[in-house]
Amino acid sequence: MKNKQIEALRERLGEISDVRSTISLLHWDQQTYMPPKGGASRARQQATLSTIAHQMFTSPELGTLLHRLSDSLEKLDPDDAVLVSETLYDHDRARKLPDGFVRDLAEEEGKAFEAWKEARAKSEFGLFRPHLERLVEFQKRKAELLGFEGSPYNALIEDYERGMTAERLKGIFGDLSRRQSELVNRVVDSPRQPDLTWFDQEWDEGAQWRFGMRVLKDMGYDLEAGRQDKALHPFTASMADVEDVRITTRLDRRDPFSALSSTVHEGGHALYDQGYQPKDWRTPLARGTSMGMHESQSRLWENTIARSLPFWKHYLPVLRDCFPAQLERVTPEQIYRAQNRVKRSLIRVEADECTYNLHIILRFEIEIALLEGDLKVADIPEIWNVKMKKYLGIEVPDDAHGCLQDVHWSSACFGYFPTYALGNLYAAQMFEKILVDIPDLWDHVEQGNFRPLLSWLRDKVHRHGRRRRAPEIIREITGKEPGSEAYFWYLEGKYGSLYGL
Ligand code: ZN
């Protein structure tokens, strides 16, 4: 017998999902094709739709329906029961934020994004500062409205990585930063540095684009349910669950691996979003279980697979078709070594695996200090530059290459950065098990065959959507808690052999 209340719930959630997908489409357009003067009205449109989505989702009718259903969870079939409990969690949480607050925040985000673009182009933090000050105040108010124990930062993390706390992250990151800094120092001091003489050439953007599209297709990204475009800050946007999942990339004439990395990275995110079960479409279950888990998917493809020697044994001939003159005498080993070169770099999205988490820890510490009231927005450029020197041993020449480089703060994403580092840890834990379950994985990669890997990820991670939390998935796969051991095993193994440590 069909449950009428569940049907009513699914219908309502479907409508809300439609509005949210439309917001996502507007955001995608804003960052890809919208002309510059469209910014102000786009901010209003997004604010209006966000308010509508929020009102629909927090309506008392939906609340009554959810509470009624949750009173008899044990009578529901397991799919419906998890849908009710996850939606009720979101509903209760969203109701803590008043409509006016949500509308004002969305409007401020739109303006802040436009200001950030100009500030970054001119490398003038002052243009962005008043917007960021307002956004930080919004975050503090948000934390109070949501409620928290310990640090106000905990209220914000919960949106991205449920169950994680500032206190636990401080512990994990303290350990990470120490071990990674040591590794970076050993690698940078090693006499065995990669040969990059062949690398310093012009790389046609059209050819880079064609190569990236080929790799995407091989990974299993469904181009009938997605597309790739250019954007200043690459991202993945899901417009309709699995049926319209778009990615973006940016091209650099001096570095063909920059575009490839972002294409494969966003492709990894998109594969997750294309992998939910049809029965979950248009519900909150058709979503990555956490940002850290999402990032584990992108990082696994980007770093573990597309920065491996077997990958280049397969793809060098393909890349050589795109760049016959530049790659005439280059070997897979040279590409592998060049692509895994380690340097003390300024830009997070271009950072290598060895330095990456240090970029995250710097941002995490600044965010915590802002939220806990230990740092003023006006002092960000200075503290940023001090920390870059401390962690990465590098001088920051200007704010565009420093505190203005990331889009996140203009979109009021506080608490998001730590999930990038967690993604690395989850990916390494998963990969350890993948090598056990698929012993000939590297042979498949060397053939350009990613089907066994994708099926494994679909089965162990993607199909669950939000049914299981990130730690639960990691425990189920590995029998262990989320941690950093597998990550260091992977990192030290790879870079130890690359740099002869
Ligand atoms: Zn990502």
Residues whose N, C-alpha, C, O or C-beta is under 5 A from the ligand:
A	BS01	ZN	E295 S298
